[in-house]
Amino acid sequence: MDKKIIIVGAGIVGVTLAWYLTRYSKANVILLDQSIAGHGATKSSFAWLNVSYNRPDFYQNLRLKALDEWHALDDATQGKLNISWNGALSWHDTNEQTESFIQSHVEQQFPVEPLTTKEITHKEPKLLNYPDIAAFVKEERSVDQLHVIKILLEEACQNGLTYLPNTNVVQLLKNDKNITGVLTDQEELYADQVILSAGVNNTDLLKPLDIDLPLFPSPCILLHLNHPNSQEFIHRIISTPEMEVRAFHDHQVRVAEDYIDDTVENSPEVIAQNALQTIQNNFAWSEQLTLDSYSVGIRPMPKDEMPIIGKIGDYSGLYLMAMHAGIVLSPLICRLAMNEILHDKVEQDLEPYRLSRFGN
């Protein structure tokens, strides 16, 4: 008998997992979301596919593998994901810090190329302020996450996925230590496996099971700036101590900013205006740059900032997927998780990321 699987949460992780399960198995998959796919934390992500810095080697290696997995996913969808392959340019507060950053990654066999001022100018001619040295990583890239979700969701539905948007999951259903399904605001749904990929909402769903999930809300701000020719204005991801910016489609630029607090002087609107001024101070042609909109996303942040993946305690029929870097990791994590969910096997690449590492 084919497995019946419920996925709670249709962000990039939930949708990607649904795509894998419906493509590579005959499982009966139901995908639930309290809103519509991709309109939670995913929507406000900068969507930079990069390797994490200053993290344990095994985590950086996982993210490096994830970049390769994006290639495979794009191939599997016949290039429909529209990945930007232009790489990323970055520098730090001092030349010494940038040089140290480059050296540490070269030692780990990660291809980071040092660029001189002349080379930086060639890659980004509209930049006004250049350092003496910058790091360039051609393997890093970016995506339009809502477009990716659209493509994967369409294909998953064609392969038999049942997608139920605007469906709020109230609680997990269980029989002793066996999770049997979910109670929604509309009905009870039963399944062999329930997968939690609902971001910070995973915490509330697990509380009735006396599971204290070490996961916290981490707000972020994404700015949408308009420019009549963004592809000529900026060519790739640029990350500096002052800004994190990239081109997005023909007439839009995206900027990532940290959420500071809820005071008036640090409101998202004030941060958005300050960020716009910073971009204008650092680029030529910026007089045509205008603020279109901004959004605040609530990202799930595990206590040690690394993913939490796998079965939960001694409960059967329950699998957790919670991570801060969902867009970067989703193709790899979801492929590995699919094997664990369908075949009850242990994927060694996921072993460092079990909930049990926190003593739960």
PyMOL commands that set and color helices and strands:
alter all, ss='L'
color gray80, all
select helices_A, chain A and resi 12-24+41-44+57-76+95-107+117-123+145-158+201-209+230-233+264-266+268-282+286-288+326-343+348-353+355-358
alter helices_A, ss='H'
color red, helices_A
select strands_A, chain A and resi 4-8+28-32+48-49+88-90+113-116+133-137+141-142+162-164+169-175+178-184+188-190+193-196+215-226+237-239+244-248+252-258+290-302+308-311+318-322
alter strands_A, ss='S'
color yellow, strands_A
deselect
rebuild
show_as cartoon
